């Protein structure tokens, strides 16, 4: 049987014939090779072509899908890179604003510390001024009391003992001293003279 006689034979018949007559351990792949080598039309050529087309179509689809995924991934990376750049710019701007706020805070804190020290110093000055005023009032009262006491001493010396307190020379001090001693008031004539001279200045 010539090689061209197998062109119209069904594939199963051909395969069975091939295994019986040509190659008992034949496979479908070896039958395909034999057909090609002997210029015999392979019965499953159209089916094989369809399978190949489907495989190629599936492969192309996978490539397209991979390209689509790659395109999508590239787009996502670009978007993430843009968002990262924007976030870095925002962080830099916020850091600058924080530096300004920190500087202003430190300045205000320094000013507050200065004002606090000034307030404390002013309060101390006020307390000292208050104390000085009180002391002045006390001194004035004491001065008035002393003046009144000197007037009283000088007046008694003039009225009772007739001592000329305004003259340069005081007389009659001995009698005044004896009377004071008689009532238990021990005082020297020099002290009496000093007080009478002071009384003479306010009378």
WOFENMO-V875416 format. One record per backbone hydrogen bond with DSSP energy under -1.0 kcal/mol. NH is the residue of the N-H (numbers start at 1). CO is the residue of the C=O. If there is no record, write none. Layout:
NH_CO / NH_CO
//
This chain:
6_3 / 7_4 / 14_10 / 15_11 / 16_12 / 17_13 / 18_14 / 19_15 / 20_16 / 21_17 / 22_18 / 23_18 / 26_23 / 31_27 / 32_28 / 33_29 / 34_30 / 35_31 / 36_32 / 37_33 / 38_34 / 39_36 / 40_35 / 45_42 / 48_44 / 49_45 / 50_46 / 51_47 / 52_48 / 53_49 / 54_50 / 55_51 / 56_52 / 57_53 / 58_54 / 59_55 / 60_56 / 61_57 / 62_58 / 63_59 / 64_60 / 65_61 / 66_62 / 67_63 / 68_64 / 69_65 / 70_66 / 71_67 / 72_68 / 73_69 / 74_70 / 75_71 / 76_72 / 77_73 / 78_74 / 79_75 / 80_76 / 81_77 / 82_78 / 83_79 / 84_80 / 85_81 / 86_82 / 87_83 / 88_84 / 89_85 / 90_86 / 91_87 / 92_88 / 93_89 / 94_90 / 95_91 / 96_92 / 97_93 / 98_94 / 99_95 / 100_96 / 101_97 / 102_98 / 103_99 / 104_100 / 105_101 / 106_102 / 107_103 / 108_104 / 109_105 / 110_106 / 111_107 / 112_108 / 113_109 / 114_110 / 115_111 / 116_112 / 117_113 / 118_114 / 119_115 / 120_116 / 121_117 / 122_118 / 123_119 / 124_120 / 125_121 / 126_122 / 127_123 / 128_124 / 129_125 / 130_126 / 131_127 / 132_128 / 133_129 / 134_130 / 135_131 / 136_132 / 137_133 / 138_134 / 139_135 / 140_136 / 141_137 / 142_138 / 143_139 / 144_140 / 145_141 / 146_142 / 147_143 / 148_144 / 149_145 / 150_146 / 151_147 / 152_148 / 153_149 / 154_150 / 155_151 / 156_152 / 157_153 / 158_154 / 159_155 / 160_156 / 161_156 / 163_157 / 165_163 / 167_164 / 176_172 / 177_173 / 178_174 / 179_175 / 180_176 / 181_177 / 182_178 / 184_181 / 185_180 / 192_188 / 193_189 / 194_190 / 195_191 / 196_192 / 197_193 / 198_194 / 199_195 / 200_196 / 203_199
//
